[in-house]
Amino acid sequence: MTELGIVNSLTGVEQGDVWTPKQSGQVWKRVRQLPVPAARTLEAARESAHPDGVSLAEPVAAGDWTIVRMPGRVHDMVETVAVPPATRLIIEPGATLRFAPGASLLIRGAIEARGTAEAPIRFTSADGENTWGVLAINSISKATNHFRHCLFERSANAVIHGVPFTGALAPHSSPCEVEKCVFRDIEADDAFNSKYVSPRIVGCVFSNNLDAIDIDFGGGVVADCEFRNNQDDCIDLSSSWATIEGNRLVSGGDKGVSVGEKSRPRIFNNLIEKAAMGIAVKDLSDALILNNTIINNRVGVALYEKKPSFGPGRARLVNNLLRDNGMDITTDAGSVIRARFNALSAKVSGEGNLSNRGDEALSRGGSGELLSDYGWARTNRLERIGHYPE
């Protein structure tokens, strides 16, 4: 493994137009000079074709990585740059990457950005007013990309090599773990957008964005995150089987959790409050909605068909508290909901459902234990229904 620290010359590195030192003293490839290799055969094309239509090189073997480090200081990103295949970028605690308007960072290898609570890593605009592009990850490598104690702000959409990236952090087909990060004031369609991969997003804060999280064609976990004052959806799932657990979703302008296009998520132990729709299940999706507190929304849970090319939605609603919503549940003609052991404002058919809104009556009902000021998430009576009932 080659170690490239802060380099003051290009000794031992291929010189010419491809490799260039940036002002930070690191080694980069300019994105406009980074060709995408064509697949050698039709079979190789089928095996390595990226879902966005870009053919990629062979996977990087273990031990073949080149390491590039960005030390914990300010780095001015004056143009879009790319980390090439077989290269791992390590951003050290305390680093700030200030991007010029429209500039992006494309990862074709792998990235580790592990800040600390005392020395977070910041991805922001150069002047604090204009927007920059995205941090895009588009790599055939199966290496996991890590982000911890990072701040993303003032990002906007970008198109790189003809591929659109619509999240401040946008992994495409690239494993990604995001822990204790903050996404705020993002002007891209999404603060986080993943495609064809199952991310792990834990303990993060999303505030004042459009959509906060968008997971397309993947599973993964979103857990213990906080969502505040996002203009559109807090979590948007499309053809996804993600687990959404233990989050606090407050003041989503549109939906707390949007479940669409044949998604099959598990939505468990969340507080969803002050959204137009707490949870929307549509377009042939089938959601398990278990042990959530869904309060003060215009609609608590909505099932419907949005796109005629798909169809209505289905959901299993078990052991939830729905209270002080304009309507607890709405369904269209073709959608199906099975509800058991829920506490709701209005009567809903199904075993063990309660329709009394008083806390005293709910606690006597026996299907859960009221915990905290906002409901009975984290019930201690799961044995009555099983962990994931059919």
N, C-alpha and C positions, 0 to 999 in steps of 0.2 A: 504494500500500500504506500503510495507516494504522499508525503505530507507537504503541502504548500501553505506556509504561513504568510506573513506579510512579506511580499517580494518587492525588492527595489530594482530588480532587473529581470530580464527574461531568460537568464541563463538556464539551460536545461529544458526550456519550454519552446515549443514550436513558434518561430517568429514569423512575421508577415502580417497580412491583413486580417487573419482569422483571430489570433490571440492578441488581446490588447490589455494593458494594465489600466485600470480605472483610477480615479483620483484617490480612492480609498486604499490603493496599494495592493488590490486583489487582482486576480486573473479572471477574465470573463471572456465569453464569446458574444459578439454583437449579434442580436437576433436576426438582423437582415442578412447576415453572412452564415447563418446556421441552416444548411439545407436539410430537408427531410429525406432520408434515404428511401429509395423505391424498393419494394419487395422483389426478391429475385425470381420467384415463381408464383404461379397462381395459388398453389397450396400455402406458400409462405404468406401471401397476401391475406388469405382467409384466416390464417392463424394469428397474424400480427396486426390485422386491420383494427385501427382505433375506431370506436363508435362514431367519432366525428368525421370519419372518412380519411384520416391521415395514416399512412403506412409507417410503421415504426421499426427501429432496429431490433436486433436480438436482445434478450434480457442480459443484464450485467451480471457476471459471475461474482460470487463472494470473493473478496480479496482483491478485486480489480478496481476498486474505487480510488479516485484522486480526491483529496480533502482540500477544501478552500475555506479559510476562516475569515470572518469579519469581526474585528475586535469591538469591545464595548464602548464605542464613541459614535459621533455623527458621521454618516455617509451620505453624500449628495448623489442621488441617482438622476443624472441629467438626461438620460434617454432610456428607452427600453433595452434591457439586457437579458441574456439567457445563460443559465448554468447548464453546460452541455451534458449529454449522457455520460454515465460512469463517473460523474463528479458529485460529491456531497458537499453542500454549502452548510457550514456551521456558523450561526450567528450567535455571538456571545452575549451574556447578560449586560444590560445597559446600553446596547446599541440602538441608535435611532436612524432609520432609513427615511430620508426626506426626498420625495419623488417630485420631479418637475411635472407640470401639467401634461397629462396623457401618458406619462412614462409608466412602464410596468416591469415586473420581474417574472420571468418565465423559468420554471424549473423543469429541465429535461432529465435530470438525474435524481437527486433527493435533497431534502433540506431538514435541518434541525435548528429550531429557534426556541431555545429553552432559557427564558428569563427567570428571574426570581421576583418575589414580592417586593424586595428592596430595590432591585435593578431590572425592571421590565424591559422588554424589547418593543420598540414603537415603529409602526409603519404609518407614515403620515405624509401630508403634502408639504412642498418646500416652503410655501409662503403662508400656510394656515388659512388660505381663502379659496384658492382654486382646488379642483379635484385632480387626483392622479389616476392611474389605471387600476391594475389588479395584481395580486400575487397568484399566478396561475401555475398549476402543477400538471404536467402532461407528459408522463413518463411510462415507458414499458416496464421499468424496474418494479419489482414487487416489494422493495424496501418501504417501510413505513415512514412517513413524514411526521415530524413532531413539532407541536407548538405549545408552549407553556408560558404563562404570564406575559402574553403579548397584547398590545393595543393596536387595533386597526381603526383608522378614522379617515373620512373624507375621500373615500375611493369611489370610482365610477366604472361603468362597463368598459370593456376593451375587446378589440378583435386583433388576434395575433396569428400570423400565418393563415389568415382566413378563418380561424376558429373563434367564435364568440365566447367570451368569458363574462359571466354576469354576476359574479360575487367578488367582494373584496378579497376573500380567500376562496379559490376555486380549483379544487382537485378534480381532475378527470381521469378515471381509471387508475388512480394512484392512492394507495392506503394512507389514511390521515388520522392523527389523534390530536385533539385540541382540548387543552385543559386550562382552566383559570384564566381565560382570555377575555378581553373586552372588545366589543364591536359597537361603535357609536358614530352617528352622523354620516352613515354610508349612503351615497347617492346612486350606487349601483342597484340593479333590480333586487339583489339579495345581499345581505351581509356575508353569508356563507352559502355557497352553491356547489354541490357535488353531483357528479354524473358517473354512473357505472362503477360505483365503489360504495363501501359501507363504512362511513366515518364513525369515530367515537368522539363525542362532544360532551364534556363533563365540566360542571362548575363554572360556566361562562356567563357573561352578562351581555345582553343585546338591548341597546336603547337608541331611540330616535333614528331608526332605519326605515326602509320600505318593508319588503319581506325580510325577516331575520334569518331563518334557515330554510333552505330549499334542497331537499334530497330527491334526486331523480334516478330511477333505475338502480336502487341499492337499498341495503338494510342499514345496519348500524345501530347506535345508541345515542340518544340525547337525554342526559340525566343531570339533575340538580342544577339546572340553569335558571336564570332570571331574565324575563322579558318585560321591558317597560316602554310604553309609548311608541311602539312601532306602528307605522302608518297602515300597513296592509296585514299580511298573515305573520303570526309569530313563527309557526312551523308549517311548511308546505311540502306535502309528500306526493310524489307522482310515481306510480309503478314501484312502490317501496314496501318493504317489510320491516321497517325500523321499529325499535322499542322506544317509546317516549315515557320517561319515568321520573317522578319526583321533581318536576319543574314548577315554577311559579310564572304564569303567563297573565300579565295584567295590561289592560288598555291596548289590546290589538285593534287597530282601526277596522280590520275586516274579520278575520277568523283567528281564534286561538290556535287550533290545529285544523288544517285543510287536508283532507284525505281524498285523493283522486286517482283516476286512471288505473284501476285494478290493484290498488294498494291493499295490503293486509297487515296493518300495524297493530301493535299492542300499546294501548294508551293507559298508563297505570300510575295512580297516586299523584296526580297533578292538581294544582289549583289553577282554574281558568276563570278569569274575572274581567268584566267590563269590555267585552268584545261585541261586535255585531252578531257573530255566531261563535259560541264556545268551541264546538267541534262540528265540522261539516264532513259528511261521508257521501261520496257521489261517484258516479261513473264506474259501476261494477266493482267498487271497493268493498271490502268486508273488514270491519274494525272490531277489535275487542276493546271495550271501554270499561275499565275496572278500577273501582276505589278512587274515583276522582271527586273533587269538589268543584262544581260548576255553578257560579253564582253571578248575579248582576249583569247578565248578558241580555241582549235583545232576544236572542234565541239560544237556548242551552245546547241542544243537539239537533242538527238538521240533516235529513237524508233526502237526496234528490238526484235526478239525472240532469247534468249540466250539458254534456256533449252527447248528441243523439247517436254518434258512432260507437258509444260505449253502452250505457244503460243505467238503471237505478242503483242505489246503494243499499248495503246491508250492514247491520251492526248488532253486537251483543252488548247490552248495557247491564252491568252487574255491580251492585253494591256501591252505587254513586249517590252523592247528595246533590240535588238540583234545587236551587232556592233563589227567589227574588229575580228570576229571569222574566222577560216579557212573555215568552212561551218556553216551557221546558223542552218540549220535543215537537218537531214538525217533520212530516214525511210527505212525499208525493205519492201518486197512485201506485207506482211499481215498487217502491222501496219497502224493505222489511226490517223491523227492529224487534229483537227479543229482549225483554227487560225482566230482571229478577232482583229482588232484595234492594231496590232503590228507594230513596226518600225523595218525593217530588212535591211540587205545589198542587198538581192536579192528579186525578186518578189515572193510572195507566195499568192495563191488564198485565198479568204475569205474577208468578209466585213471589210472595213476600214483599211486594211493593207497598210503600206507605204514601199516603197523600196528605198527611198532616204536616204543616210547616213549623210547628212548634218544636223547639229543641228538646223539651221534656218528653214529648210523645215520641220523638225520633229515638232518643236514648233508651226508652222503654221498649222500642220495637225489636231490639235484639240482633239486628243484622249488622251492627257495627258499633264502634265506640267513638263518641265525639271527642276529637282531639283538636287543640288549638282554637283560635278565635274563628276560624273560617271553615270548619266542617269536620268530616270524619275520614279524611284520607288517612292511610296507614291503619286500616282496620285490623283488629286482632281476631277476627272471626272468619278467616279465609277457609277454615275447615268445612264450613257449611256449603261452600260452592266450588271448592277446588281452586287451584291457582289460575288456571286458564280454562274456564268452562266452555264447553261446546254450545 
